[in-house]
Amino acid sequence: MISLPRWLSTKHTALNLLDMAYVIVLIPLIIMLKVPMILFSVMMLAILLFKHTPAHKWLVLFVFFVGVVAVYLSLYGAFNFRGLSRLKLFLELLVYVLIIVVSMQRLKREINFYLLVSPFLFLALSLFFYHGIVMLSYVIFEVFFILWMILAHRMNGEITEGFRSAMVMFLYSLPWVVILFIFFPRISFEHADYGFKAEPIQRMGHDGTMYLDGKALLVPSDRIVMEVGFDGKIPDVSQLYFRGSILYIDKKDHWEPLPSYIKRKTKVYYPTEGQHISYKVTLYPTQKRWLYLLDMPSRKVEKSTLDRDLITTVEKNIASPIHYEAHSSLSAHYSETLDKATYKASTYYDKTQNPQSYRHAMQIKVANPSPKARANALVKLFKTQSLTYTLRPDALDTNKTTDSFLFDKKRGYCVHFSSSFVTMARMLDIPARVVTGYKADKKDSLKNYLAVKEKNAHAWAELYLNKQWVRYETTSMASNIEDNRASQHQALTNTKNKENILLKKINLYLMYTKYQIETWILYYSHVRQLQLLDYAKKNPSFVFYFSMVFVFLLVFTFMMISYLKRPSYSSAALMHLQPLLKKLQKQGYTRQNDESMHQFLLRYIHNNPDANTIRQIDRLYQEILYAEGSSKEKLRTLKKYIKKSLS
């Protein structure tokens, strides 16, 4: 017979059950506690472990005083009127006060209203500090655990029976939860700022500057910057350019956007060509204002600004995950009429800064009268320079970066290629600029899901030809590729082993699952509900498959309920005795709670001296439970006698 852990097999008092509930609901909040409050909590735990009698009022007052000091030290520096206006700080203060109040009440060793309600308050408050699937899963576990403890209390402290009852109740509610979640009308909160909150990790984000020296854009990290869910098939890798910022001003060692004092026309020139595509983006915290959209955006994202360069920004820095629906026309160019300010900024260069590049540009310019022919000749020049794409380039001479890259070092990555290409295009009287963003890799995709990582940060060039801005992938002009981003990442992390393909695939499936859960559960809004219902109207096959899945869920649920509602027995012999016990009950013999099986059968034999079969059953039952050696043969014999007694 399997022996259960002691805490499962022992009956617990109501106070013990309440303590276990507190432990579960406080775990997420302990992580956000400041050191003084953690020390206060440790002190309270020590007091409760060693003091098993109600505390004197002086100890309660002492705990209150220490708690107030811990709160003051925890919020020191942030405790001002401006700070109190922040919701997060106010909620943190509320958590601290609640911990102190619960501690004082718990010292009395009496269950009261405050102790019963506080676990639910702690559970609700934890939702304000965390975001994501992990917290969602833990909240479900917390609700189940509290229900478990309540039912265990109602069953006189029986932990195992409380668990079975809680599971049955959860399974009964599962189909209804699914139906209500999908079809219950959603309420839209335009300015709500509560619920699951952002994780503090900051992703790398473009800030409108591209360096060419040691600060150059290179973050060989697998940390996810954004997750994209396409309404249809994922586009080809040649079209996975996510537009970030546009840079016009060459500062020798870095590039910058146009200064704010330059006045430009505000008209936005949307692309008119290319495949239209819709997709949804989850962008993680970057502490920057840029949103990333596929080239070329064909519509403005809600509550954002789209400028004439098709760059999308929001009003405040992105400090928490942001979700937006985007639309693009996949194209490598779009039409625009340049104003004087833009034309001047996109054609400026200093011919004395890169004299060698300037001489080559003049040769191309003389030999090719049209801008398009000059651009083609420039591409040919880059391809004949034996340039090497490498993530570990030699340092360039920042006083003449283009000359240093093209004719001296000849080693670099996207920032060096795009910067040099734009500079020489301007020498050919072709307006040009640098674009920074992300170029995604389809290796990080699954079905209609695409993960864009920090290592996908990229820079490319745009040239103004025939009244259109045309994208040029400058890194494709490299003659050699020395290494790739994966090998660089391995070098930086001192990892010598090759990446395990199977683990990478598993990780991708986990990310895909996480994204789908976040999309359809955490962020299932009124808009998504209407989209789902509209999709169901137009696709009868979807309704059929959903119905089949729901039927399967019902069958699975009731199978599990039937299994859990089966009586549990401490031994196989006791299980086989149940038909006999039911027969004896019909005859008026019921086993009492404090009566052993042996005593019960002896009572029946005493009233029925001729019941030899029952006497044999009693003997075999005792031998199976307490005799040493194998009991399989005795169990078979017991089953025969039980069958005989029922006939």
C-alpha positions as CSV (number, residue, x, y, z in Angstrom):
1,M,0.0,0.0,0.0
2,I,1.3,3.5,-1.0
3,S,1.9,5.7,2.0
4,L,1.0,9.4,1.5
5,P,3.2,12.3,2.7
6,R,2.5,13.1,6.3
7,W,0.9,16.5,5.6
8,L,-1.6,14.8,3.2
9,S,-2.5,12.0,5.5
10,T,-2.9,14.2,8.6
11,K,-6.0,16.1,9.5
12,H,-5.3,19.8,9.7
13,T,-6.9,22.5,11.8
14,A,-8.7,25.5,10.2
15,L,-5.7,27.7,11.2
16,N,-3.2,25.4,9.5
17,L,-5.3,25.3,6.3
18,L,-5.5,29.1,6.3
19,D,-1.7,29.4,6.8
20,M,-1.1,27.2,3.8
21,A,-3.4,29.4,1.7
22,Y,-1.4,32.5,2.9
23,V,1.9,30.9,1.9
24,I,0.6,30.2,-1.7
25,V,-0.9,33.7,-2.3
26,L,2.1,35.6,-0.8
27,I,4.8,33.9,-2.9
28,P,4.4,36.3,-5.9
29,L,4.3,39.3,-3.6
30,I,7.5,38.4,-1.7
31,I,9.5,38.9,-4.9
32,M,8.4,42.6,-5.0
33,L,8.9,43.3,-1.3
34,K,11.7,45.7,-0.3
35,V,14.4,44.3,2.1
36,P,12.9,45.9,5.3
37,M,9.6,44.2,4.7
38,I,11.3,40.9,3.9
39,L,13.0,41.1,7.2
40,F,9.7,41.9,8.9
41,S,8.1,38.9,7.3
42,V,11.0,36.6,8.4
43,M,10.6,37.9,11.9
44,M,6.9,37.2,11.9
45,L,7.5,33.7,10.5
46,A,9.9,33.0,13.4
47,I,7.4,34.2,16.0
48,L,4.6,32.1,14.6
49,L,6.8,29.0,14.5
50,F,7.9,29.2,18.1
51,K,4.9,30.7,19.8
52,H,1.9,28.4,19.8
53,T,-0.3,30.4,22.2
54,P,-2.1,33.7,21.7
55,A,0.2,36.7,21.8
56,H,0.2,39.3,24.6
57,K,-1.0,42.7,23.5
58,W,2.5,44.1,24.1
59,L,3.9,41.7,21.4
60,V,1.1,42.8,19.1
61,L,2.0,46.4,19.6
62,F,5.7,45.6,19.1
63,V,4.9,43.9,15.8
64,F,2.9,47.0,14.7
65,F,5.7,49.3,15.5
66,V,8.3,47.2,13.7
67,G,6.0,46.9,10.7
68,V,5.5,50.7,10.5
69,V,9.3,51.2,10.6
70,A,9.7,48.6,7.8
71,V,7.2,50.3,5.6
72,Y,8.9,53.7,6.1
73,L,12.3,52.3,5.3
74,S,10.9,50.4,2.3
75,L,9.3,53.5,0.8
76,Y,11.9,56.0,1.9
77,G,12.6,58.4,-0.9
78,A,9.5,57.6,-2.9
79,F,7.0,58.5,-0.1
80,N,5.9,61.9,-1.3
81,F,2.8,63.4,-2.8
82,R,4.0,62.9,-6.3
83,G,4.9,59.4,-5.6
84,L,1.6,58.6,-3.9
85,S,-0.1,59.7,-7.1
86,R,1.4,56.7,-8.9
87,L,-0.8,53.6,-8.8
88,K,2.0,51.1,-8.4
89,L,3.5,52.8,-5.3
90,F,0.0,53.2,-3.7
91,L,-0.6,49.4,-4.3
92,E,2.8,48.6,-2.8
93,L,1.9,50.6,0.3
94,L,-1.4,48.7,0.5
95,V,0.3,45.4,0.3
96,Y,2.7,46.4,3.2
97,V,-0.2,47.6,5.4
98,L,-2.2,44.4,4.7
99,I,0.8,42.3,5.7
100,I,1.1,44.2,9.0
101,V,-2.6,43.9,9.7
102,V,-2.7,40.1,8.9
103,S,0.4,39.6,11.1
104,M,-1.2,41.3,14.1
105,Q,-4.5,39.3,13.6
106,R,-2.6,36.0,13.2
107,L,-0.8,36.5,16.5
108,K,-4.2,36.1,18.3
109,R,-4.4,32.6,16.9
110,E,-8.1,33.1,16.1
111,I,-9.8,33.0,12.7
112,N,-11.7,36.2,12.0
113,F,-13.1,38.1,9.1
114,Y,-9.8,39.8,8.3
115,L,-7.8,36.6,8.1
116,L,-10.5,35.0,5.9
117,V,-10.7,37.8,3.4
118,S,-7.0,38.7,3.2
119,P,-5.9,35.8,0.9
120,F,-8.3,37.0,-1.8
121,L,-7.0,40.6,-1.4
122,F,-3.4,39.4,-1.7
123,L,-4.3,37.4,-4.8
124,A,-6.0,40.4,-6.4
125,L,-3.1,42.8,-5.6
126,S,-0.5,40.4,-7.1
127,L,-2.2,40.9,-10.5
128,F,-1.0,44.6,-10.5
129,F,2.7,43.8,-10.3
130,Y,3.2,41.0,-12.9
131,H,2.5,40.2,-16.5
132,G,2.4,37.1,-18.6
133,I,1.5,33.5,-18.8
134,V,3.4,32.5,-15.7
135,M,1.4,34.8,-13.5
136,L,-1.9,33.8,-15.2
137,S,-1.1,30.1,-14.6
138,Y,-0.2,30.8,-11.0
139,V,-3.4,32.8,-10.4
140,I,-5.4,29.7,-11.6
141,F,-3.4,27.6,-9.2
142,E,-4.0,30.1,-6.4
143,V,-7.8,30.0,-6.9
144,F,-7.7,26.2,-7.0
145,F,-5.6,26.0,-3.8
146,I,-7.9,28.3,-1.9
147,L,-10.9,26.3,-2.9
148,W,-9.0,23.2,-1.9
149,M,-8.3,24.5,1.6
150,I,-12.0,25.7,2.0
151,L,-13.3,22.2,1.1
152,A,-10.7,20.5,3.3
153,H,-11.9,22.6,6.2
154,R,-15.5,21.7,5.4
155,M,-14.4,18.0,5.5
156,N,-12.9,18.3,8.9
157,G,-9.4,18.9,7.7
158,E,-9.2,16.0,5.2
159,I,-6.6,17.2,2.7
160,T,-6.9,14.4,0.2
161,E,-10.7,14.4,0.1
162,G,-10.7,18.2,-0.2
163,F,-8.4,17.9,-3.3
164,R,-10.7,15.4,-5.0
165,S,-13.7,17.6,-4.3
166,A,-11.9,20.7,-5.6
167,M,-10.9,19.0,-8.8
168,V,-14.4,17.8,-9.4
169,M,-15.7,21.4,-8.9
170,F,-13.1,22.8,-11.3
171,L,-13.9,20.2,-13.9
172,Y,-17.6,20.9,-13.6
173,S,-16.9,24.6,-14.2
174,L,-14.5,24.1,-17.1
175,P,-17.0,23.9,-20.0
176,W,-18.9,26.9,-18.6
177,V,-15.8,28.9,-18.3
178,V,-14.9,28.3,-21.9
179,I,-18.4,29.3,-23.1
180,L,-18.6,32.4,-21.0
181,F,-15.0,33.5,-21.9
182,I,-15.7,33.3,-25.6
183,F,-19.2,34.6,-25.8
184,F,-19.7,36.8,-22.8
185,P,-19.8,40.5,-23.9
186,R,-16.5,42.2,-23.5
187,I,-16.3,45.8,-22.0
188,S,-13.7,48.1,-23.5
189,F,-11.6,50.2,-21.1
190,E,-9.9,52.8,-23.3
191,H,-7.6,54.2,-20.5
192,A,-7.4,51.3,-18.1
193,D,-4.1,51.0,-16.4
194,Y,-4.4,47.9,-14.2
195,G,-4.3,44.1,-14.5
196,F,-1.3,42.1,-15.6
197,K,1.7,44.5,-15.6
198,A,4.9,44.7,-17.5
199,E,8.1,42.8,-16.7
200,P,11.0,45.2,-15.9
201,I,13.4,43.8,-18.6
202,Q,14.2,46.4,-21.2
203,R,14.7,45.2,-24.8
204,M,17.2,46.9,-27.1
205,G,15.4,49.6,-29.1
206,H,16.6,52.1,-31.8
207,D,16.9,55.6,-30.5
208,G,17.4,57.5,-33.8
209,T,21.1,57.2,-33.8
210,M,23.5,54.8,-35.6
211,Y,27.1,54.6,-34.5
212,L,30.0,53.4,-36.6
213,D,32.6,53.0,-33.9
214,G,32.6,50.8,-30.8
215,K,28.9,51.8,-30.1
216,A,27.8,50.4,-33.4
217,L,24.5,48.6,-33.6
218,L,25.3,45.0,-32.6
219,V,23.3,43.1,-30.0
220,P,23.9,39.4,-30.6
221,S,21.1,38.4,-28.2
222,D,18.3,35.9,-28.6
223,R,16.1,38.0,-26.3
224,I,12.7,38.6,-28.1
225,V,12.0,42.2,-29.0
226,M,8.6,41.6,-30.6
227,E,6.2,38.8,-31.6
228,V,4.2,39.0,-34.8
229,G,1.0,37.1,-35.7
230,F,0.1,37.3,-39.3
231,D,-3.5,37.0,-40.5
232,G,-2.3,34.8,-43.3
233,K,1.0,33.3,-44.5
234,I,4.3,34.8,-43.3
235,P,5.9,36.8,-46.1
236,D,9.1,35.8,-47.8
237,V,12.3,36.6,-45.9
238,S,13.2,39.2,-48.5
239,Q,10.1,41.2,-47.3
240,L,10.6,40.9,-43.5
241,Y,12.0,44.4,-43.0
242,F,10.5,46.1,-39.9
243,R,10.9,49.9,-40.3
244,G,12.3,51.7,-37.2
245,S,13.9,55.1,-37.7
246,I,15.3,57.2,-40.6
247,L,18.7,58.9,-40.4
248,Y,19.8,61.8,-42.6
249,I,22.7,63.6,-40.8
250,D,26.2,62.2,-41.1
251,K,28.3,63.1,-38.0
252,K,31.4,61.2,-39.1
253,D,31.2,58.6,-36.4
254,H,27.4,58.3,-36.3
255,W,24.2,59.2,-38.1
256,E,21.3,61.2,-36.7
257,P,17.7,62.0,-37.8
258,L,16.7,65.4,-39.1
259,P,16.8,68.1,-36.4
260,S,13.5,69.1,-34.9
261,Y,13.9,72.7,-36.1
262,I,13.8,71.7,-39.8
263,K,10.2,72.3,-41.0
264,R,8.9,69.7,-43.5
265,K,5.6,69.1,-45.2
266,T,3.5,66.9,-43.0
267,K,1.8,64.9,-45.8
268,V,2.3,61.1,-45.6
269,Y,2.9,59.3,-48.9
270,Y,1.4,55.9,-48.5
271,P,2.7,53.1,-50.8
272,T,0.4,52.2,-53.6
273,E,2.0,49.0,-54.8
274,G,2.9,45.7,-53.2
275,Q,1.0,42.9,-51.4
276,H,-1.4,44.2,-48.7
277,I,-0.9,42.3,-45.4
278,S,-2.4,42.6,-41.9
279,Y,-0.7,41.5,-38.7
280,K,-0.7,41.9,-35.0
281,V,2.4,42.9,-33.0
282,T,3.4,42.5,-29.3
283,L,6.3,44.8,-28.7
284,Y,8.2,44.4,-25.4
285,P,9.6,47.3,-23.4
286,T,12.3,49.3,-25.2
287,Q,12.0,52.6,-23.3
288,K,11.8,54.2,-26.7
289,R,8.9,55.7,-28.7
290,W,9.3,53.7,-31.9
291,L,6.8,51.1,-33.2
292,Y,8.1,48.7,-35.8
293,L,6.0,48.0,-39.0
294,L,6.8,46.1,-42.1
295,D,8.0,48.1,-45.1
296,M,5.9,49.8,-46.1
297,P,3.2,50.8,-43.6
298,S,-0.1,51.5,-45.4
299,R,-2.1,52.6,-42.5
300,K,-1.5,54.4,-39.2
301,V,-1.6,52.4,-36.0
302,E,-4.2,53.5,-33.5
303,K,-3.0,56.1,-31.0
304,S,0.3,56.6,-32.8
305,T,1.9,59.1,-35.2
306,L,3.0,58.2,-38.7
307,D,5.3,60.7,-40.3
308,R,6.1,61.3,-43.9
309,D,9.0,58.9,-43.8
310,L,6.6,56.2,-42.7
311,I,8.1,56.1,-39.2
312,T,5.6,55.2,-36.4
313,T,6.0,56.6,-32.9
314,V,3.9,56.8,-29.8
315,E,3.6,59.7,-27.3
316,K,5.5,58.1,-24.4
317,N,8.4,55.7,-24.1
318,I,7.3,52.0,-24.2
319,A,7.7,50.8,-20.6
320,S,5.3,47.9,-20.8
321,P,4.3,45.4,-23.5
322,I,2.3,47.1,-26.2
323,H,0.0,45.4,-28.6
324,Y,-1.1,46.9,-31.9
325,E,-2.6,45.9,-35.2
326,A,-0.7,46.9,-38.3
327,H,-1.2,47.0,-42.0
328,S,1.5,47.2,-44.7
329,S,1.9,47.0,-48.4
330,L,5.0,44.8,-48.9
331,S,7.1,46.9,-51.2
332,A,10.8,47.9,-51.6
333,H,9.8,51.4,-52.6
334,Y,7.1,54.1,-52.4
335,S,6.5,57.4,-54.1
336,E,7.1,60.8,-52.6
337,T,7.6,64.4,-53.7
338,L,10.7,65.7,-51.9
339,D,10.5,69.2,-50.3
340,K,13.6,71.4,-50.1
341,A,14.5,70.6,-46.5
342,T,14.4,66.8,-47.2
343,Y,16.3,67.1,-50.5
344,K,19.0,69.2,-48.9
345,A,19.4,66.9,-45.9
346,S,19.5,63.7,-48.1
347,T,22.1,65.0,-50.6
348,Y,24.6,66.7,-48.2
349,Y,28.1,65.3,-47.9
350,D,31.6,66.6,-47.3
351,K,33.8,65.7,-50.2
352,T,37.0,66.4,-48.2
353,Q,36.0,63.9,-45.6
354,N,36.3,60.8,-47.9
355,P,38.5,61.9,-50.8
356,Q,39.1,58.4,-52.2
357,S,35.4,57.6,-52.3
358,Y,34.7,61.0,-53.9
359,R,37.1,60.2,-56.8
360,H,35.5,56.9,-57.5
361,A,32.1,58.6,-57.3
362,M,33.1,61.2,-59.9
363,Q,34.3,58.5,-62.2
364,I,30.9,56.8,-61.9
365,K,29.1,60.1,-62.4
366,V,30.9,60.9,-65.6
367,A,30.3,57.5,-67.1
368,N,26.6,57.2,-66.1
369,P,24.4,60.2,-66.9
370,S,21.1,58.8,-65.2
371,P,20.6,58.4,-61.5
372,K,19.5,54.8,-62.0
373,A,22.6,53.9,-64.0
374,R,24.8,55.5,-61.3
375,A,23.0,53.5,-58.5
376,N,23.7,50.3,-60.5
377,A,27.3,51.2,-61.0
378,L,27.6,51.9,-57.2
379,V,26.3,48.5,-56.4
380,K,28.8,47.0,-58.9
381,L,31.6,49.0,-57.1
382,F,30.7,47.5,-53.8
383,K,30.6,44.0,-55.2
384,T,34.0,44.3,-56.7
385,Q,35.7,45.7,-53.6
386,S,35.9,42.2,-52.0
387,L,34.1,43.4,-48.9
388,T,33.7,41.0,-46.0
389,Y,30.6,40.8,-43.9
390,T,31.7,40.2,-40.3
391,L,30.4,40.9,-36.8
392,R,34.0,41.5,-35.6
393,P,35.3,44.2,-37.9
394,D,38.5,46.2,-37.4
395,A,38.1,49.7,-36.0
396,L,37.5,52.3,-38.7
397,D,39.1,55.8,-39.0
398,T,36.1,57.9,-37.9
399,N,37.4,60.9,-39.7
400,K,36.9,59.2,-43.0
401,T,34.7,56.2,-42.3
402,T,33.6,55.5,-45.9
403,D,37.2,55.5,-47.3
404,S,38.4,53.4,-44.3
405,F,35.7,50.8,-44.9
406,L,35.7,50.5,-48.7
407,F,39.4,50.8,-49.4
408,D,41.3,50.0,-46.3
409,K,39.6,47.6,-43.7
410,K,36.9,46.2,-46.0
411,R,35.3,44.5,-43.1
412,G,32.1,45.4,-41.4
413,Y,28.4,44.6,-41.0
414,C,25.1,46.4,-41.8
415,V,25.9,49.8,-40.3
416,H,29.2,50.1,-42.2
417,F,27.7,48.9,-45.5
418,S,24.6,51.2,-45.3
419,S,26.6,54.2,-44.1
420,S,29.2,54.0,-46.9
421,F,26.5,53.2,-49.6
422,V,24.4,56.3,-48.6
423,T,27.5,58.6,-48.5
424,M,28.7,57.6,-52.0
425,A,25.1,57.8,-53.4
426,R,25.0,61.4,-52.2
427,M,28.3,62.0,-54.0
428,L,26.5,60.8,-57.2
429,D,23.8,63.4,-56.6
430,I,21.3,60.8,-55.6
431,P,19.3,61.6,-52.4
432,A,19.9,58.9,-49.9
433,R,19.3,58.0,-46.3
434,V,19.9,55.2,-43.7
435,V,17.0,53.2,-42.3
436,T,17.3,51.2,-39.0
437,G,15.0,48.5,-37.8
438,Y,14.9,44.7,-37.8
439,K,15.2,42.1,-40.5
440,A,13.5,39.0,-39.2
441,D,14.6,35.5,-39.8
442,K,12.0,32.9,-40.8
443,K,13.9,30.3,-38.8
444,D,12.2,31.9,-35.8
445,S,8.7,31.4,-37.2
446,L,6.1,28.7,-36.8
447,K,2.8,28.7,-38.8
448,N,1.7,32.4,-38.8
449,Y,3.9,33.3,-35.8
450,L,7.2,35.1,-36.0
451,A,9.6,36.0,-33.2
452,V,11.9,39.0,-33.8
453,K,15.0,39.1,-31.6
454,E,17.6,41.6,-30.6
455,K,20.1,40.0,-32.9
456,N,17.8,40.8,-35.9
457,A,18.6,44.5,-35.5
458,H,19.5,45.8,-39.0
459,A,20.3,48.9,-41.1
460,W,19.8,49.4,-44.8
461,A,19.8,52.2,-47.4
462,E,17.1,54.0,-49.3
463,L,17.9,55.9,-52.5
464,Y,15.5,58.4,-54.2
465,L,15.1,57.3,-57.8
466,N,12.3,58.4,-60.2
467,K,10.5,60.1,-57.4
468,Q,10.5,57.0,-55.3
469,W,12.4,55.9,-52.2
470,V,13.9,52.5,-53.1
471,R,15.3,50.1,-50.5
472,Y,18.8,48.7,-51.1
473,E,20.0,45.7,-49.0
474,T,23.7,46.8,-48.8
475,T,24.9,43.7,-46.9
476,S,24.0,41.5,-49.9
477,M,26.9,43.3,-51.8
478,A,29.5,41.6,-49.6
479,S,31.8,39.1,-51.4
480,N,32.6,37.2,-48.3
481,I,30.8,36.2,-45.1
482,E,33.2,35.5,-42.3
483,D,30.8,34.5,-39.5
484,N,27.2,34.8,-38.6
485,R,25.2,36.1,-35.7
486,A,24.8,32.7,-34.1
487,S,28.6,32.1,-34.1
488,Q,29.1,35.6,-32.7
489,H,26.7,34.9,-29.9
490,Q,28.5,31.7,-29.1
491,A,31.8,33.5,-29.0
492,L,30.5,36.1,-26.6
493,T,29.0,33.6,-24.3
494,N,32.0,31.2,-24.5
495,T,29.8,28.4,-25.7
496,K,31.6,25.9,-27.7
497,N,28.9,23.4,-28.3
498,K,26.7,23.7,-31.4
499,E,23.1,24.7,-30.9
500,N,20.8,21.8,-30.4
501,I,18.3,21.9,-33.2
502,L,15.7,19.9,-31.3
503,L,15.8,22.2,-28.3
504,K,15.5,25.2,-30.5
505,K,12.5,23.7,-32.2
506,I,10.9,22.9,-28.8
507,N,11.6,26.4,-27.6
508,L,10.0,27.8,-30.8
509,Y,6.8,25.8,-30.1
510,L,6.8,27.0,-26.5
511,M,7.1,30.6,-27.7
512,Y,4.3,30.0,-30.2
513,T,2.1,28.5,-27.5
514,K,2.9,31.5,-25.2
515,Y,2.0,34.0,-27.9
516,Q,-1.3,32.3,-28.7
517,I,-2.3,32.2,-25.1
518,E,-1.4,35.8,-24.6
519,T,-3.2,36.8,-27.8
520,W,-6.4,34.9,-27.1
521,I,-6.6,34.9,-23.3
522,L,-4.7,37.7,-21.7
523,Y,-5.7,40.2,-24.4
524,Y,-9.0,38.8,-25.6
525,S,-10.8,42.1,-26.0
526,H,-14.1,43.3,-27.4
527,V,-12.5,43.8,-30.8
528,R,-11.0,40.3,-30.8
529,Q,-14.3,38.8,-29.8
530,L,-16.1,40.5,-32.7
531,Q,-13.4,39.3,-35.1
532,L,-13.8,35.8,-33.8
533,L,-17.5,35.8,-34.1
534,D,-17.3,37.3,-37.6
535,Y,-14.8,34.7,-38.6
536,A,-17.2,32.0,-37.3
537,K,-20.1,33.4,-39.4
538,K,-18.0,33.2,-42.6
539,N,-16.4,29.8,-41.9
540,P,-18.9,27.0,-41.1
541,S,-16.0,24.6,-40.9
542,F,-14.6,26.6,-38.0
543,V,-17.9,26.2,-36.2
544,F,-17.9,22.5,-36.8
545,Y,-14.3,22.0,-35.6
546,F,-15.0,24.2,-32.5
547,S,-18.1,22.1,-31.7
548,M,-16.1,18.9,-32.0
549,V,-13.4,20.2,-29.7
550,F,-16.0,21.3,-27.2
551,V,-17.7,17.9,-27.3
552,F,-14.4,16.3,-26.7
553,L,-13.8,18.7,-23.8
554,L,-17.2,17.7,-22.3
555,V,-16.4,13.9,-22.7
556,F,-13.0,14.3,-21.1
557,T,-14.4,16.4,-18.3
558,F,-17.1,14.0,-17.3
559,M,-14.7,11.0,-17.6
560,M,-12.3,12.8,-15.2
561,I,-15.2,13.6,-12.9
562,S,-16.3,10.0,-12.9
563,Y,-12.8,8.9,-12.0
564,L,-12.4,11.4,-9.2
565,K,-15.8,10.6,-7.7
566,R,-15.0,7.0,-7.4
567,P,-14.5,6.0,-3.8
568,S,-10.9,5.6,-2.7
569,Y,-9.8,2.6,-0.7
570,S,-6.8,2.0,1.5
571,S,-6.4,-1.5,0.1
572,A,-7.6,-3.8,-2.8
573,A,-9.2,-6.1,-0.2
574,L,-11.4,-3.3,1.1
575,M,-12.4,-2.4,-2.4
576,H,-13.5,-5.9,-3.2
577,L,-15.5,-5.9,0.1
578,Q,-17.8,-3.0,-1.0
579,P,-20.5,-5.2,-2.7
580,L,-20.8,-7.3,0.5
581,L,-21.0,-4.2,2.7
582,K,-23.8,-2.8,0.5
583,K,-25.7,-6.2,0.9
584,L,-25.2,-6.2,4.6
585,Q,-26.4,-2.6,4.8
586,K,-29.7,-3.6,3.1
587,Q,-30.1,-6.2,5.9
588,G,-29.7,-3.5,8.5
589,Y,-26.0,-3.8,9.3
590,T,-24.1,-0.5,8.9
591,R,-20.5,-0.1,9.8
592,Q,-19.9,2.7,12.4
593,N,-17.2,5.4,12.0
594,D,-15.3,4.1,15.0
595,E,-15.7,0.5,14.2
596,S,-13.0,-1.6,12.5
597,M,-13.9,-4.0,9.7
598,H,-13.1,-7.0,12.0
599,Q,-15.4,-5.7,14.7
600,F,-18.2,-5.0,12.2
601,L,-18.0,-8.6,10.7
602,L,-17.8,-10.1,14.2
603,R,-21.0,-8.2,15.1
604,Y,-22.7,-9.7,12.1
605,I,-21.4,-13.2,12.9
606,H,-22.5,-12.9,16.5
607,N,-26.1,-12.2,15.3
608,N,-25.8,-14.9,12.5
609,P,-23.8,-17.9,13.9
610,D,-24.3,-19.9,10.7
611,A,-22.6,-17.3,8.5
612,N,-19.5,-19.4,7.9
613,T,-18.7,-17.7,4.6
614,I,-18.6,-14.3,6.4
615,R,-16.3,-15.9,9.0
616,Q,-13.9,-17.0,6.3
617,I,-14.0,-13.6,4.7
618,D,-13.1,-12.0,8.0
619,R,-10.2,-14.3,8.5
620,L,-8.8,-13.8,4.9
621,Y,-9.2,-10.0,5.2
622,Q,-7.2,-9.8,8.4
623,E,-4.5,-12.1,6.9
624,I,-4.2,-10.0,3.7
625,L,-3.8,-6.8,5.7
626,Y,-1.5,-8.0,8.5
627,A,0.2,-11.3,7.5
628,E,3.6,-11.3,6.0
629,G,4.4,-12.7,2.5
630,S,2.5,-12.6,-0.8
631,S,-1.3,-12.0,-0.5
632,K,-2.3,-12.5,-4.2
633,E,-3.5,-16.0,-3.7
634,K,-5.4,-15.0,-0.6
635,L,-7.0,-12.1,-2.5
636,R,-8.3,-14.4,-5.2
637,T,-9.7,-16.7,-2.5
638,L,-11.3,-13.7,-0.8
639,K,-13.0,-12.7,-4.1
640,K,-14.4,-16.2,-4.4
641,Y,-15.9,-16.1,-0.9
642,I,-17.4,-12.7,-1.5
643,K,-18.9,-13.8,-4.7
644,K,-20.4,-16.9,-2.9
645,S,-21.8,-14.6,-0.2
646,L,-23.6,-12.5,-2.7
647,S,-25.2,-15.4,-4.5
